[in-house]
Amino acid sequence: MLSFVNINGERVSINPAYRESGKKAGGKKTETHKGWKVVGVPPEAMEQAKKLHKTNGKGLFDAEGWLKRADQKAIGKPRATPDGAAELAELSRKYGWLRVEIIELKKLQQGNP
């Protein structure tokens, strides 16, 4: 067993219950709302994919299949309200963004039992 001394040189004992208190107990997990994020596929991404497909000399380009697998990028910064995110999503669709979605940002936190 280890023994410890404080800055005065006096022996200090560590209670086993105290050591284990540093570990997080399996308390209740709570979700914290962090805002709303708008994501979508940029308008120029499909044109670039079509050009790349054409240069590789493959058959017909499957636009719907490509759009399902395309990586979505964040559009602007996260918004505080769903109305602000909806407005940004509407503007994004108007300017040619594809597969625009609004995602709620949440964070899981460990709570006390």
Backbone as a chain_set.jsonl record, in Angstrom:
{"seq": "MLSFVNINGERVSINPAYRESGKKAGGKKTETHKGWKVVGVPPEAMEQAKKLHKTNGKGLFDAEGWLKRADQKAIGKPRATPDGAAELAELSRKYGWLRVEIIELKKLQQGNP", "coords": {"N": [[0.836, -1.179, 0.0], [0.463, 2.237, -0.741], [1.878, 5.122, 0.799], [1.402, 8.497, 1.742], [2.702, 11.859, 2.098], [2.107, 15.132, 3.412], [2.77, 18.654, 2.688], [4.062, 19.387, 5.006], [5.347, 17.17, 5.855], [3.928, 15.308, 7.26], [2.256, 12.189, 7.705], [-0.266, 11.107, 5.463], [-3.341, 9.62, 5.054], [-5.201, 7.951, 2.553], [-8.523, 7.636, 2.022], [-10.241, 4.787, 0.833], [-12.827, 5.076, -0.231], [-12.808, 7.721, -0.944], [-10.941, 7.762, -3.034], [-12.302, 6.391, -5.032], [-14.342, 8.137, -5.53], [-13.655, 9.904, -7.446], [-14.236, 8.738, -9.828], [-16.821, 8.738, -12.238], [-20.129, 8.306, -11.369], [-22.76, 6.12, -12.45], [-24.855, 7.992, -13.275], [-27.821, 9.833, -14.203], [-28.238, 10.622, -17.595], [-28.315, 13.676, -19.274], [-29.687, 15.746, -21.834], [-28.457, 18.592, -23.482], [-29.502, 21.426, -25.118], [-28.009, 22.845, -27.975], [-28.411, 24.488, -30.157], [-29.298, 25.115, -33.65], [-28.424, 23.648, -36.71], [-27.709, 24.122, -40.123], [-27.369, 22.146, -42.922], [-26.085, 21.05, -46.118], [-25.687, 20.174, -49.624], [-23.287, 21.701, -51.604], [-23.964, 23.85, -54.453], [-22.16, 23.724, -56.63], [-20.959, 21.292, -56.351], [-22.238, 19.075, -57.573], [-21.837, 19.603, -60.278], [-19.053, 19.402, -60.427], [-18.784, 16.704, -59.788], [-20.051, 15.539, -61.983], [-18.324, 16.316, -64.05], [-15.972, 14.985, -63.268], [-16.869, 12.355, -63.47], [-17.322, 12.198, -66.183], [-14.721, 12.577, -67.218], [-13.526, 10.262, -66.342], [-14.61, 8.462, -68.04], [-16.87, 6.85, -67.692], [-20.185, 5.283, -67.704], [-23.573, 6.476, -67.84], [-24.334, 9.259, -65.729], [-25.499, 8.99, -62.493], [-27.482, 11.027, -60.998], [-29.292, 11.165, -58.829], [-28.491, 9.007, -57.214], [-25.881, 9.813, -56.638], [-26.411, 12.141, -55.204], [-27.613, 11.133, -52.885], [-25.454, 9.95, -51.638], [-23.653, 11.99, -51.329], [-21.482, 14.177, -49.479], [-22.561, 16.277, -46.911], [-22.282, 19.729, -46.19], [-21.712, 22.221, -43.677], [-23.797, 25.054, -43.556], [-23.157, 28.222, -43.07], [-23.087, 29.523, -39.678], [-24.143, 27.801, -36.647], [-27.554, 28.302, -35.63], [-29.542, 30.023, -33.15], [-32.282, 29.771, -32.885], [-35.067, 27.798, -34.144], [-36.508, 29.081, -36.115], [-34.698, 30.895, -37.242], [-32.898, 29.092, -38.368], [-34.573, 27.834, -40.217], [-35.095, 29.943, -41.944], [-32.539, 30.413, -42.994], [-32.179, 27.942, -44.271], [-34.149, 28.09, -46.234], [-33.226, 30.259, -47.772], [-30.838, 29.119, -48.658], [-31.723, 27.003, -50.271], [-32.901, 28.527, -52.248], [-30.683, 29.661, -53.437], [-29.538, 27.507, -54.684], [-28.478, 25.324, -53.248], [-28.357, 21.861, -52.496], [-30.295, 19.129, -51.154], [-30.894, 20.197, -48.54], [-30.904, 20.365, -45.039], [-32.153, 20.703, -41.679], [-30.62, 20.456, -38.603], [-30.842, 19.551, -35.228], [-28.719, 20.519, -32.656], [-27.304, 18.761, -30.042], [-26.046, 18.007, -26.753], [-24.834, 15.431, -24.809], [-24.829, 15.042, -21.339], [-23.363, 13.876, -18.344], [-25.191, 13.325, -15.519], [-25.803, 13.864, -11.966], [-26.517, 11.174, -9.689]], "CA": [[0.0, 0.0, 0.0], [1.212, 3.484, -0.819], [1.63, 6.11, 1.842], [1.682, 9.836, 1.252], [2.971, 12.894, 3.099], [1.727, 16.466, 2.956], [3.911, 19.56, 2.558], [4.722, 19.482, 6.311], [5.999, 15.913, 6.141], [3.064, 14.448, 8.05], [1.641, 11.111, 6.925], [-1.648, 11.327, 5.066], [-3.945, 8.389, 4.54], [-6.236, 8.182, 1.553], [-9.676, 6.78, 2.232], [-10.591, 4.12, -0.419], [-14.063, 5.639, -0.765], [-12.431, 8.99, -1.556], [-10.281, 7.455, -4.307], [-13.284, 5.998, -6.032], [-15.286, 9.215, -5.785], [-13.215, 10.586, -8.657], [-14.892, 8.103, -10.961], [-18.188, 9.191, -12.4], [-21.148, 7.29, -11.109], [-23.664, 5.931, -13.578], [-26.016, 8.841, -13.056], [-28.743, 10.078, -15.297], [-27.678, 11.453, -18.664], [-29.235, 14.713, -19.715], [-29.338, 16.387, -23.096], [-28.448, 20.043, -23.457], [-29.717, 21.967, -26.469], [-26.903, 23.718, -28.368], [-28.755, 25.315, -31.311], [-29.763, 24.485, -34.872], [-27.4, 23.698, -37.749], [-28.227, 23.884, -41.462], [-26.374, 21.468, -43.751], [-26.535, 20.752, -47.467], [-24.668, 19.903, -50.637], [-23.08, 22.937, -52.365], [-24.457, 23.757, -55.827], [-21.103, 23.388, -57.584], [-20.464, 19.932, -56.1], [-22.777, 18.156, -58.563], [-21.15, 19.868, -61.549], [-17.713, 18.818, -60.316], [-18.926, 15.244, -59.842], [-20.366, 15.187, -63.374], [-17.083, 16.463, -64.837], [-15.086, 13.896, -62.874], [-17.454, 11.135, -64.028], [-17.117, 12.258, -67.643], [-13.294, 12.394, -67.514], [-13.186, 8.863, -66.085], [-15.144, 7.68, -69.154], [-17.855, 5.865, -67.257], [-21.497, 5.395, -68.354], [-24.424, 7.591, -67.454], [-24.167, 9.777, -64.373], [-26.695, 8.823, -61.667], [-27.521, 12.216, -60.15], [-29.997, 10.868, -57.577], [-27.62, 8.146, -56.408], [-24.755, 10.617, -56.152], [-26.915, 13.085, -54.206], [-27.846, 10.398, -51.639], [-24.165, 9.62, -51.009], [-22.799, 13.179, -51.255], [-21.222, 14.723, -48.15], [-23.185, 17.565, -46.642], [-21.417, 20.702, -45.53], [-22.427, 23.202, -42.865], [-24.099, 26.32, -44.226], [-23.115, 29.26, -42.049], [-22.893, 29.125, -38.276], [-25.384, 27.322, -36.019], [-28.513, 29.326, -35.234], [-30.091, 29.837, -31.815], [-33.704, 29.443, -32.951], [-35.441, 27.033, -35.329], [-36.964, 30.011, -37.152], [-33.503, 31.391, -37.921], [-32.363, 27.996, -39.183], [-35.502, 27.633, -41.334], [-34.877, 31.05, -42.874], [-31.271, 30.136, -43.672], [-32.404, 26.805, -45.16], [-34.931, 28.583, -47.375], [-32.31, 31.044, -48.618], [-29.874, 28.199, -49.253], [-32.408, 26.328, -51.39], [-33.121, 29.523, -53.294], [-29.401, 29.888, -54.104], [-29.082, 26.325, -55.391], [-27.964, 24.24, -52.413], [-29.125, 20.634, -52.656], [-30.5, 18.28, -49.96], [-30.725, 21.059, -47.366], [-31.556, 19.834, -43.845], [-31.938, 21.405, -40.411], [-30.262, 19.473, -37.575], [-30.774, 20.095, -33.871], [-27.469, 20.176, -31.995], [-27.49, 18.392, -28.634], [-24.869, 17.498, -26.077], [-25.173, 14.568, -23.691], [-24.035, 15.315, -20.152], [-23.548, 12.948, -17.245], [-25.762, 14.015, -14.363], [-25.621, 13.224, -10.652], [-27.585, 10.21, -9.415]], "C": [[0.885, 1.248, 0.0], [0.892, 4.374, 0.369], [2.105, 7.463, 1.315], [1.979, 10.773, 2.408], [2.534, 14.225, 2.522], [2.959, 17.37, 2.918], [4.663, 19.749, 3.865], [5.429, 18.189, 6.689], [5.174, 14.962, 6.984], [2.415, 13.403, 7.152], [0.169, 11.43, 6.658], [-2.191, 10.006, 4.55], [-5.071, 8.76, 3.571], [-7.344, 7.16, 1.786], [-10.047, 6.114, 0.899], [-11.871, 4.669, -1.045], [-13.763, 6.966, -1.465], [-11.782, 8.769, -2.91], [-11.287, 7.157, -5.398], [-14.278, 7.101, -6.343], [-14.883, 10.013, -7.023], [-13.84, 10.0, -9.908], [-16.327, 8.584, -11.023], [-19.144, 8.043, -12.169], [-22.086, 7.22, -12.303], [-24.952, 6.7, -13.391], [-26.845, 9.005, -14.318], [-28.086, 10.99, -16.334], [-28.742, 12.452, -19.109], [-28.74, 15.318, -21.017], [-29.416, 17.898, -22.92], [-28.564, 20.538, -24.887], [-28.618, 22.975, -26.796], [-27.206, 24.562, -29.595], [-29.215, 24.474, -32.488], [-28.733, 24.702, -35.967], [-28.055, 23.375, -39.091], [-27.092, 23.286, -42.295], [-26.965, 21.196, -45.13], [-25.349, 20.474, -48.378], [-24.51, 21.176, -51.474], [-23.503, 22.769, -53.827], [-23.39, 23.317, -56.829], [-20.595, 21.954, -57.429], [-20.98, 18.939, -57.139], [-22.093, 18.355, -59.916], [-19.744, 19.274, -61.538], [-17.772, 17.299, -60.403], [-19.226, 14.782, -61.263], [-19.112, 15.264, -64.248], [-16.115, 15.325, -64.541], [-15.569, 12.567, -63.462], [-17.197, 11.057, -65.537], [-15.649, 12.012, -67.999], [-12.843, 10.958, -67.262], [-13.748, 7.939, -67.153], [-16.112, 6.602, -68.737], [-19.176, 6.127, -67.957], [-22.259, 6.62, -67.901], [-24.202, 7.976, -65.996], [-25.489, 9.666, -63.634], [-26.744, 9.958, -60.649], [-28.202, 11.922, -58.81], [-29.15, 10.003, -56.649], [-26.45, 8.916, -55.828], [-25.221, 11.533, -55.032], [-27.181, 12.398, -52.87], [-26.543, 10.139, -50.883], [-23.267, 10.837, -50.794], [-22.66, 13.668, -49.813], [-21.879, 16.094, -48.015], [-22.21, 18.458, -45.892], [-22.283, 21.679, -44.738], [-22.613, 24.479, -43.666], [-24.144, 27.383, -43.143], [-22.861, 28.69, -40.665], [-24.211, 28.598, -37.711], [-26.247, 28.485, -35.539], [-29.1, 28.999, -33.859], [-31.54, 29.383, -31.853], [-34.006, 28.606, -34.187], [-35.933, 27.927, -36.46], [-35.786, 30.572, -37.945], [-32.898, 30.333, -38.823], [-33.256, 27.748, -40.395], [-35.324, 28.722, -42.39], [-33.586, 30.844, -43.671], [-31.428, 28.977, -44.655], [-33.165, 27.229, -46.409], [-34.056, 29.391, -48.33], [-31.304, 30.144, -49.336], [-30.485, 27.46, -50.439], [-32.604, 27.278, -52.564], [-31.839, 29.758, -54.106], [-28.774, 28.613, -54.652], [-28.492, 25.208, -54.557], [-28.903, 23.047, -52.521], [-29.218, 19.887, -51.332], [-30.246, 19.054, -48.658], [-31.536, 20.484, -46.209], [-31.23, 20.706, -42.637], [-31.723, 20.345, -39.337], [-30.203, 20.169, -36.225], [-29.475, 19.611, -33.228], [-27.738, 19.929, -30.51], [-26.17, 17.892, -28.075], [-25.345, 16.659, -24.9], [-24.246, 14.868, -22.524], [-24.377, 14.296, -19.079], [-24.059, 13.726, -16.049], [-25.452, 13.285, -13.07], [-26.775, 12.271, -10.388], [-28.646, 10.744, -8.483]], "O": [[1.921, 1.292, 0.663], [-0.23, 4.376, 0.878], [3.068, 7.557, 0.554], [1.574, 10.53, 3.545], [2.577, 14.436, 1.31], [4.078, 16.891, 3.099], [5.798, 20.226, 3.849], [6.052, 18.121, 7.749], [5.67, 13.91, 7.387], [2.07, 13.676, 6.002], [-0.537, 11.953, 7.52], [-1.571, 9.354, 3.709], [-5.783, 9.746, 3.758], [-7.104, 5.953, 1.746], [-10.162, 6.824, -0.1], [-11.984, 4.719, -2.269], [-14.395, 7.295, -2.469], [-12.05, 9.521, -3.847], [-11.148, 7.606, -6.536], [-14.997, 7.007, -7.338], [-15.711, 10.73, -7.585], [-13.961, 10.679, -10.928], [-16.968, 8.809, -9.997], [-18.977, 6.95, -12.71], [-22.184, 8.172, -13.077], [-26.03, 6.108, -13.352], [-26.584, 8.386, -15.349], [-27.462, 11.994, -15.993], [-29.909, 12.106, -19.292], [-27.538, 15.392, -21.27], [-30.336, 18.413, -22.284], [-27.81, 20.115, -25.763], [-28.325, 23.859, -25.991], [-26.329, 25.3, -30.045], [-29.486, 23.281, -32.35], [-28.225, 25.81, -36.137], [-28.867, 22.453, -39.18], [-25.997, 23.845, -42.364], [-28.183, 21.122, -45.293], [-24.189, 20.53, -47.971], [-25.498, 21.684, -52.004], [-23.411, 21.672, -54.377], [-23.7, 22.605, -57.783], [-19.873, 21.46, -58.296], [-20.24, 18.046, -57.549], [-21.803, 17.385, -60.616], [-19.3, 18.707, -62.537], [-16.909, 16.676, -61.021], [-18.716, 13.751, -61.703], [-18.869, 14.39, -65.08], [-15.508, 14.766, -65.454], [-14.759, 11.75, -63.9], [-16.896, 9.994, -66.081], [-15.359, 11.317, -68.972], [-11.894, 10.484, -67.886], [-13.408, 6.756, -67.184], [-16.171, 5.544, -69.364], [-19.291, 7.084, -68.722], [-21.675, 7.665, -67.615], [-23.919, 7.13, -65.148], [-26.5, 10.194, -64.097], [-26.137, 9.876, -59.582], [-27.735, 12.382, -57.767], [-29.101, 10.24, -55.442], [-26.066, 8.709, -54.677], [-24.528, 11.695, -54.028], [-26.994, 13.014, -51.821], [-26.522, 10.111, -49.653], [-22.227, 10.727, -50.144], [-23.603, 13.583, -49.026], [-21.762, 16.948, -48.893], [-21.42, 17.994, -45.07], [-23.437, 21.929, -45.087], [-21.705, 24.929, -44.364], [-25.1, 27.427, -42.37], [-22.474, 27.532, -40.508], [-25.279, 28.912, -38.237], [-25.736, 29.516, -35.099], [-29.147, 27.836, -33.458], [-31.989, 28.68, -30.947], [-33.282, 28.69, -35.178], [-35.794, 27.579, -37.632], [-35.86, 30.709, -39.166], [-32.437, 30.64, -39.922], [-32.753, 27.481, -41.486], [-35.395, 28.45, -43.589], [-33.552, 31.077, -44.879], [-30.874, 29.019, -45.754], [-32.858, 26.779, -47.513], [-34.135, 29.226, -49.548], [-30.963, 30.39, -50.493], [-29.849, 27.308, -51.482], [-32.487, 26.884, -53.724], [-31.897, 30.019, -55.308], [-27.607, 28.621, -55.045], [-28.037, 24.213, -55.122], [-30.117, 23.217, -52.626], [-28.329, 19.995, -50.487], [-29.482, 18.617, -47.797], [-32.711, 20.155, -46.371], [-30.185, 21.354, -42.577], [-32.544, 19.442, -39.177], [-29.6, 21.233, -36.085], [-29.173, 18.418, -33.258], [-28.317, 20.767, -29.818], [-25.299, 17.421, -28.806], [-26.157, 17.111, -24.093], [-23.028, 14.94, -22.69], [-25.533, 13.903, -18.923], [-23.422, 14.685, -15.614], [-24.89, 12.189, -13.096], [-27.899, 12.53, -10.818], [-29.604, 10.037, -8.168]]}, "num_chains": 1, "name": "protein.A"}
